[in-house]
Amino acid sequence: MKWLALVALAGLTVLSFWVAPAKSFPEPDLARIIFFHLPSAFVTTLFVVFASICSWRYLITREWVWECRGLAATELSMAASVSTMVSGILFSKVQWGAWWHWDPRQTSFLIVMLILGAYFALRMAYEDEMMRARISASYSSLTLLPILFLLFVFPRLPQVEKNSLHPSTTIQSGGFSADYWSVILGIFVVLLGISIWVYRMHVAVSLLEQKVRNLDGNLETTGDGTPTHRVGRVVRLHE
Amino acid sequence: MAPPLIVWVALFVYMNRIDSRIKQLEAEISKK
């Protein structure tokens, strides 16, 4: 399955260099990075929303599996956001002449990345697993609305949009041909499939590591592997 | 064309590492 996904991705990458360039860009031929930039942005958004849902579920149910899912989803959203930003910076250099323009869309996405980075910084501040899980789940669920605002609302405000270099109506105005779109969607589908696979493996690793710690006797746990507060074990000495 | 292909190879290596880690953890659990 892994092989198939990677071969599909490689095939789509080769295809991305064959489709006719999109004419709506200053440098049409060099705009092909869009094939990787857009799918990465879509994957970032999906995993950010999913991470918040997992965090809400953890706060409601306190089941450890939701904490593992929230962490894995946030890791994937961070990875996808880095990919989006790097491809965006390359696009900016080629199309607009500089690596960074403080463009509203660039800047708002940078803020989104900082918000995601703060999640991991917050987790590192707590040694106790239960506190760490609770605090990071609260943070993740509270940051969903600001992130969605920064991704979808702020760049489309009229006073912001008119000063932005970043295209926002290329899709709606039919700036991409059918061939272009099919490659973008193909790469998105394969990238999403690989991301979901990596996400599931991350969750499996987290749950297995928790199980190993439980078997080592380091933590008292409830039935589903959720660590409770650490307790001292009473050791009876034989007289 | 080379940079994206290098990224996909790195991704493949990473996916294999996760697989190995899972197998390692499962072996550790079955020993205990």
Interface residues (C-beta under 8 A of the other chain):
Chain A: K2 L6 L9 A10 T13 V14 F17 F36 I194 W197 V198 M201 H202 A204 V205 L208 E209 K211 V212 L215 D216
Chain B: M1 P4 L5 W8 L11 F12 Y14 M15 N16 I18 D19 R21 I22 L25 E26 E28 I29 K32
